[in-house]
Amino acid sequence: MTFRLERWKDVSAAEREAVAKTLISSLPTGFSFHALSGPNAIFAFESAKFVLIPGGAVCLGFDADRPWIPTEEEAKSWAMTAREYGFSESIHERICAATLRPRQVELPTLLVETETRELGWESTNPDDSEIVSMLKQYPAGFQLCRGGLTIRVRQDAGGLVAAERSMGRTHAEVLADLQKTGFRFPTSDEWEYFCGCGEPTLFRWGDHAPVDRYPTDINPAEAAWRRNWALSAGRLAPPAEGFVRDWDRHVKPNS
C-alpha cells in the first residue's frame, strides 16, 4: 500500500491516526497500531516498534558545490587525520568523494524498525572455565577472539554475567533468514533518507559537529574516561556524579 508523503504532511493528527489504524488489515499478522508520536505513526510487532514512512518523491545527496566552510577545529582535525593516514585530498575533496550528488528518488511506503539490533550472536554458558578465568582479569567484561569464534562477556553492577558467541553467519545468510520472516534491509537510498530525512546539509542537523569525541561519547571527559577504563582492563569506575552530555543533536529524533 502506498500513502503519499505530501498528503501525510498536510493532514491532522486525528486523520493520521485514523489512516494508520486502517493499515493494520494490510500488514502481516502480529502488527498493531501503537501510538502517534508527533507526525509519526508507530506500530508494534512483538517487542519491536516500527515507524510509518509514507512513500513519495524525496531529495537526497549532498551538493559539493554549495558554500561550506569548515570550522577551525574541523580543519585542524582533518589535517591531523590526513597526516596520520596519508591522505592527500583536502577536506572538501574528501567530502565530495564520500557523498553522493543531489538527486530525486521515489520511495515506497515503508514500516521501519525504530531501534537497531545486533544480529549474529547467541547466548553461551557464562560458567565456562575460560570465561570465569578471564572475568577475574577483566571484571567489567571482555571480548575474546579464539580461532574463528568470538566470545563477548558483560557483567553488570549486580554481578550478573551475560555471555554470547558469534554465529559466524555471512551477510547473505543473515539476509536470507531475514527475508523468510517477511522483512528486509533498506536500500542505500532508503537508508540515506531514514538517516538524513532529505536534509541538504552535511549532517541532518546542520553542517558542523564536534571533533573532540566519537559520536557515542557524551562529552570529552567521558571520552577520556573510556580510554583510561580500557587501559585499566575495565577496573576504573566512572565518577559518582556521572557525565553530562554537552552536545545532543545527533541523538535527537531526525524528524
N, C-alpha and C positions, 0 to 999 in steps of 0.2 A: 504494500500500500504506500502511495506517495502523498505526503502532505507538504505543500509548498512553504518554503521558508518565509517568503514575503507575506503570505497570508497569516502565518503564525505570529509575526511581529505586530500585526495590526489588530488582533482580536483581544478581548478582555480576558482576565484571569479565569472567570467563570466559564467562558467559551473554551479556553484551553483545557480546563479540567474535563469538561463535557466531551470534548473530542478525544482526549486521552483515554477516557473510560470506554468510548466506543471502539477503540483499537484492540481492546482485550480479546474480543472474539476472533480477531485475525492473527493473534500471537500464539506461539506454541503453548501447550498445556503447562501450567505452573506459573505463568506470569500473572501479576496483579498490579493494579494501579496503587502506588504508594502515597504520593503527595505531590503538591505543586510547590516548587522552590523558586521563587521569583518567576522568570519566564519559562523555567524548565519543568517539564513533566517527568517525574521519577517513577520508575516501575521496579517491582521486586521480583526476584526469581531465586528461590531457595534462600541462601544467605547473602546474595549479591544484590546490588542496586544498579539500575540502568537508567540513563537519561535519554529522552527522545530528541533526536537531531532531525528536524524537518529537512526534506530534500529541497534542492534548488540550485541556482547558479551562484557560485561564490568566487571571489577573487583570492588568489593565492600568490605566493612568491615575494621576493624582495627586489626592489628596484635599485640596483647597484649604482645608478647614476644620480639618485636623489641625494640632496645635500646631507652629509653625515660627517660630523667631526668627533673623533674620539676624545674623551676627557684626558686630562694629563695622566691620571692613574692608569687608564686603559692603554694609552700609548706606551707608557713605561712597562706595563705588564707584557704587552705584545713584544716589545724589544727584548725583554728578558727571555720570553718563550722562544723567539726566533733564534737567539744566540744558543740557547740550550739544545734545541732540536735541529739546528742548521737550516732554518727556513730562510729563503732569500726574498720572499714576497713582502710587500707592505701589508699593513693590516687591512687596507681596502681591497687589495688583490686577494688576500686570503678569504675575506668575507664573500667576495664575488664568486670564488671557486667553490665555497661551501654552501651556497644558497642557490635556489632555482629562481629564474626570472619570472616577472609577473605574468599571470595567465588566468583565464576564467575557465572553470570546470563545472560540470553538472554532477552533483552528488545525490544519491538516493536517500530516501528517508531511512534512518537507522536507529537502532537502540544500542547504546554504547555503555559498557560497564564503567562505573564511576571510580573504581579503585583498582590499582594494579595488584596483581598477584603473581607470585613466583611459581613457575612450573618446573617439573623435573626433579622434585625432591620427595622422598618418602621417609617416614619415621623409622628409626632403628633403635636397638636396645641401648639405653644410656648406661646400663650396668656392665657393658663390655669392659674387660680389664684394661685395654689400651685407653679407652675414653676416661675411665676412672683415674688412671695414671696421669694422663695429660691434664685433667682438671686440677690436679694438685699443683701443676706448674702454672696453669692459666685458669684461675678460678672463675673468671668472668665469661669464659668461653673461648673457642678457637675454631679454626678451620684447618683440617688436615687432609693433605693430598697423599694418597697411597696407591701407587700404580695408576690405574685408570679410574680410580674411585676417589671421590671427595666426600669427606665427612665433616659436618659442622655441628658444633655443640654450643648451646647457650644456657646459662644458669642465672635465674632471677634472684632478687634480693632474698627471697624466702628459701633459696636452696633448690628449687625445682629445676631439674635438668631436662632439656629438650634436645634430642639428638636426631639428626637427619642425614641421609646419604643421597648422593646424586644418583639419578636413574640412568644417566648416560644415553639419553634419547636425542636423536638428531632433530633439527628444525622440521624436517619433512615428516618425521614420525609424530611430533607434537601437533603439527598442522593437521595431519590425517586424523588423529584422535579427536581434535577439537571439532573438525567438520562432522564427525559421526554424531556429535551432540546437537548439531544444527547451528553452531557458532563458527566464526572465522576471525582471523586477524584483519585489521583495517588495511586498506591500500595505502600507498605513500601519500596520495593526495588527501585521502580521508584523515590520515593521522596528522598531516600538516594543519588541516582545518580544525580538528579536535583540539590540538595544542595551541594554535595561534588565533583561532576564530576569524581568520582572514584579515588580521591587522597588518598594515603595510610597514610597520616599524620593525626594527631588527629583532626585538623581543615583543611578546604580546602586550606588555605593559609600557613599552616605550623603546628608546634607542640605547639605553645605558643600564649597566648593572654593576654591583660591587665586584672588585677584582681581588679582594683580600681574604677570600674564603671560597670553599666549594659551595655550590647551591644547597647542599644538605646541612651545612654548618649554620648554627643560629647566629653567631657573631664571631669576630676574630678571637676573643678569649676562649670561646668554646672550641674553635678550630685548633688553638694551641693546646688546649687540654686533651683533645683527641690524639694529637701527635705524642704528647707525653704519656698518655694512657697506653698507647701501643708500645712505647719504649719500656714501660713498666711491666709489660706482659700482662696487662689487664688488672693490675693491682691498685692503680691510682684511682681513688674515689673522686667523684665530682664534688664541687663545692656545695656546701649545705644550702646556700642561697640560690643555687641553680644558675641558669643563664637566661638573659632577657634578649629576645630577638630584636635586632635593631634595623632590620630590613625585611619586609614580608610580602612584597609584590608577587614574588614567584610562587607563594603558597596560597594566594587568594584565588577564588573561583575565576575561571577565564571567560566568564560570560556575564 
